[in-house]
Amino acid sequence: MRLPCWRGFAYTTYIQTKYYDVAERLARGGTTIETTIAGDLNSAHSQVFKASEKSVGQIRGPDVIALGTLSAEMQALGADGKPVSVKWSIDPPNAALVSPDTGPTTKVFPALAGVLTVNATDLAEPPAVVLPPKKIATLAQTPSRVQLPFIGRGYGAIAIAIVIFAVIIILGLSSVLPPAAIAPLLGTLVGYIFGVSTGDARNNNRENQSDNS
């Protein structure tokens, strides 16, 4: 049974969309999918993908890239496993940038989260050979929730408080500070230390409650 042209296109688009969704979810969990082709596509592209029987080489590189970061080096390898000079491109074009766009190696800078395709065309000898494309998942980075008080956490705050306390005592003993000024300064220092500790405890409780919910 042959489907009309527009129905066949819609069906193919639906299958590709489902594949991208599954690939992205698996990539977030640390599992990557290696692209394979099953069946005869009966088109010009099928001739390219049939060459993936280790006869036209491959694109070697990372399977997952964090959004907004430059990827590790990607390399185009020929049928003999040696680097070849290629023309690099991205599909869709606005999903990422490649630099350089020609040569045996390149790096990818993703601009959109999702799944993109890296293409490489070998320009060494005519006719040009297209290497099997490589799928890459681009994931958005999760912002850190680390919060630091004014002078740091833990032993850093204690050390600075001890130094300030010692300076106040020395200035008081040398009569640089009047006795009436020492008590307010010490009270302010003690209040700050306990204020930082109380604030940290409240922030930790709020984070724990939000994580539990």
Buried (B, 14 or more C-beta within 10 A) or exposed (E): EEEEEEEEEEEEEEEEEEBBEEBBEBBEEEEBBEEEEEEEBEEEEEEBBBBBEEEBBBBBBBBBBBBEEEBEEBBBBBBEEEBBBBBBBBEEEEBBBBEEEEBBBBBBBBEEBBBBBBBBBBEEEEEEBBBBBBBBBBBEEEEEEEEEBEBEEEEEBEEBBEEBBEEBEEBBEEEEBEEEEBEEBBEEBEEBBEEBEEEBEEEEEEEEEEEEE
